Amino acid sequence: MLIVNRNVYLGLALAALLWGCGSGSQPDGQGPTAHKGAMRKHTLPEDGSRNLVSAVAAHKVASMPLQVKFALKARPDVGQPLEIDLVIVPLSGSVDRLSGEIEGTDGLSVEEGAQIAALERPVEGTAIHHAIRVTPHRDGIFTFNAVLTVDSAGQTLTESYGMPLIAGAGMPDLPAKPTVGTPTTTASAH
């Protein structure tokens, strides 16, 4: 079971890193607008220095009108707080309300930004940034989740978006791969 979980986390991390890169910007004249808590709207840098990675929806709800991405502000180190920029983009003008929370897996604590304050009538296509601070407590591959709730057209939808984080040495206890051409022996019990 441990190997299966490890492979799932590795696959999730690789998929997110390979497929989810992207960035965007807003036209001039649409400057930052602050919101309560850590949530705020603002433009992305024009220089392309912000590479965002797409989060992976747990249940692939087709009707969830959001795009969720994130950016780590530094390399994750064990015991060191790490700043993360979570970016939520409403994909429909029918979103009446957006709220959520951030959860970390075992070994990863959410220090700041655990609650995403409710935002009424977010503007379609406008990036909403939410600042998060997490601390990994050991080497490993972790997942932090944004559990988002949207009220839209009289329905309430909730979806969890997973985002991988590799801290320190990652998974140092992985078994070594056998070299090609080297026979492997197995002992049998008699």
N, C-alpha and C positions, 0 to 999 in steps of 0.2 A: 504494500500500500504506500509506503514511503517513496518508493521509486516512481510509482504512478503520480503521486502528488508533486514530486520534484519535476517530473517531465511535463506535467500540466503547467506549472509555474514557469518553467523554462520556455515552453511553447508560447504561453501568453506574453511573456516578456519579449521574445523574438518577434512575434507577430505584431505587437504594438510598436516596436521600434522600427521594423521594416516597412510596415504598411501605413503607419499613421502620421508620417511627417507632413507638415504643411504650415503655412502661416497666412496671415491676411492683414489687411489694413483698411482704414476708413478714410474717406476723402477729407481734405482740410476743411476746417470750420466746424467739425464735430468733436470738440475737445473733451477732456475728461469730465465726468459727472460723478460726484461721490454719492454713495448710498450708505445706509446704516451698516455698522459692523465692518467686516472685511470685504464686503461685496461692493464693487464699483464698476462703472463703465468707462472705458477709455480706448484710445486708438492704439493699435500695435505699431511698433517702430517701423519706419519706412525702409530701414537699412537691411531688413531680413534677418537680423541677428537673433530673432526669437523663433526657434524651431519648436513647434508644438507637436506632440504625439497624441494620436487619437486614443481615447479610452475605449474599453471593450464592454458592450452591454451584456449583462449576465443572461438575459432572457430574449434578447433581440426583438423587443416589442416594436413592431413595424409602425405603430401609430404614435410612438413617443416623438413629439416634435422638437427634439433637441439634438445638438451636436456637442459632444464633450471632449475636450482636449486638455493637455497639461504640459507644463515645462518645469524641469528641475533647475534650480538656480545654481547648483553646485554638484559635485560628485558626492554621493552618499557615503559618509564615514560612520563607523560604529561609535555610538555615544555622542555624536555631534548633531545638533539641530539642523534640519534641512528645510529651506524655504522652497515651496512649490506654488506655482501659479496655475490654478484651475480655471479653465475658460469654458463657459457655457454659452452656446449660441442658440437662441430660439429660432426654429425653422418655420414658424407659422405665426401669423398675426392674431390667431385665435387663442393664444396662451393668455389666460386670465391671471394666473398666479403661479409662481415658481418658488420652491423652498427645498431644503434638503439638509443632509448631515454627512460628515466624513467619518469613516470608520477605518481603523488600522487592524491588521492581523496580529497574531501573537508575535511578540518581539519588536513591534513597531507601534510606538505611541503617538497619538495626535496631541500635540502641545497647544496649538492655536488654530482657530478656524474650523472647529469641529461642527459648528452650526452654520448653515447657510440661511441667513435671514430671508423671510418671505419678501418677494418682490412682486408687486402688482403690475400687471400689463407690461411685461418687458417688450422692448421693440424688436420686431422680427429682423433677424440678420445682424443685430448689434451684439458684439462680444461683451459678456459679463465676466469680469475677473474676480476671483475669490482667492485670497491669500491663505495658505495653509503652512503650518510648521509641524514637521514630524521628526521623531528621533528613533533611529534603529538601535536596538540594544545588543545586537550580535551580528556576526557575519551571516548573510543569507539572502534569499530572494523573497521579498515580501510583496504583498498587495495591499493597497489602500483603496477604499471604495467610496464613491460619491453616490449616496442613495438619494435620488432626486424625485420630488413629487410635483406634478404639473396638474393644475386645474385648467381644462380646456373644453369649451363647448359643452358644459354641463357634466363632464366626466372627470374623474380623478385617476390619474395614472401614476404609478410608482415604478421606477427602474433603478437597478444598481449598476454602476459603471466601474469596472475594475481597472486599476492602473498599477503596473509592476514597478518595483524599485529593487535594485541590487546593491546591497551594502557590503562594504569591506571586500573580502575575498569571495563573496557569493556563497557557493556551496563547497567548502573546502573538503568535505568528507565524501565527495563523489569517488566511486571506484575508478581505478585507472583502466583505460581501454587496453585490451590485449593487442600486441603488435601483430601486423599482418604476417601470416605464414608461421606464427608460433602456435604449435598445437597446445590445446588446453586439455588438462586431465581432470577427470572427476573420480572421486572415490565412491565406491559403492559399499553399502553395508551388507555383510553376509549373515 
